[in-house]
Amino acid sequence: MIFAVLYTYDPERDDIHDVRPLHREFLKAEYDAGRLLASGPRGGGALLIIKADSEQELRNNLAGDPFMKSGIVMALDVEEWTVVYGPWS
């Protein structure tokens, strides 16, 4: 299954730049493991495209993201995504 995940960052947090290197290390490990297909910033947050067997597995994995652990991510929106065209279809 492929999921589109939207992170919304807490705009009151001023330590995002301090935590970002750890967050990027986490993302690289997810990518190297074949779970993270793509990610990048968007206004006020980020978009992640993730492969997982279930939404619960995805949420369990993302719980280890330093942005999640530190509370920088204030909202998490997870949607299963059916890819019709593209490299993951």
C-alpha positions in Angstrom: 0.0 0.0 0.0 1.1 3.5 -0.7 0.2 6.5 1.5 0.3 10.2 1.1 1.2 11.8 4.5 0.9 15.5 5.3 2.8 16.9 8.2 1.7 20.2 9.6 4.3 21.9 11.7 3.7 23.9 14.8 4.3 27.5 13.7 5.2 28.5 17.3 8.2 26.2 17.4 11.5 27.9 16.8 13.7 24.8 17.2 12.8 23.2 13.8 16.2 24.0 12.4 17.9 22.3 15.3 15.9 19.1 14.9 15.9 19.0 11.1 19.3 17.1 10.8 17.9 14.3 12.9 14.7 14.3 11.0 16.6 14.0 7.7 18.6 11.1 9.1 15.4 9.4 10.0 14.0 10.0 6.5 17.2 8.7 4.8 16.9 5.5 6.9 13.3 5.1 5.8 14.3 5.7 2.2 17.2 3.2 2.4 14.8 0.6 3.9 12.4 1.1 0.9 9.6 2.6 2.9 9.9 6.3 2.0 9.4 6.8 -1.7 9.5 10.6 -1.7 9.4 13.6 0.6 9.8 17.3 0.7 8.6 20.5 2.3 5.3 22.3 1.6 3.9 25.4 3.0 3.9 25.0 6.8 4.8 21.3 6.7 5.8 18.4 4.5 4.5 15.8 2.1 5.8 12.2 2.4 4.9 9.3 0.1 5.3 6.1 2.1 5.0 2.4 1.4 3.6 0.3 4.2 1.6 -2.8 4.8 -1.0 -0.9 6.8 -1.7 2.5 8.2 -0.9 1.3 11.7 2.5 0.2 10.5 3.1 3.5 8.9 2.1 5.4 12.0 4.3 3.2 14.2 7.3 3.9 11.9 6.6 7.7 11.8 6.4 7.8 15.6 10.2 7.5 15.5 10.6 10.6 13.4 12.4 13.3 15.6 9.9 15.9 14.3 7.1 13.7 15.7 8.9 12.9 18.9 9.7 16.5 19.6 6.2 17.8 18.8 7.2 19.9 15.8 4.5 18.0 13.8 1.3 19.2 15.3 -1.0 17.5 12.8 -0.6 14.3 10.8 -2.9 13.5 7.9 -2.6 10.0 6.4 -4.5 8.9 3.3 -4.1 5.7 1.3 -3.1 6.7 -2.2 -3.9 4.7 -5.3 -1.2 5.5 -7.9 -2.6 5.4 -11.4 0.4 6.7 -13.4 4.0 7.0 -12.4 6.9 5.1 -11.1 5.0 3.5 -8.2 2.0 2.3 -10.2 
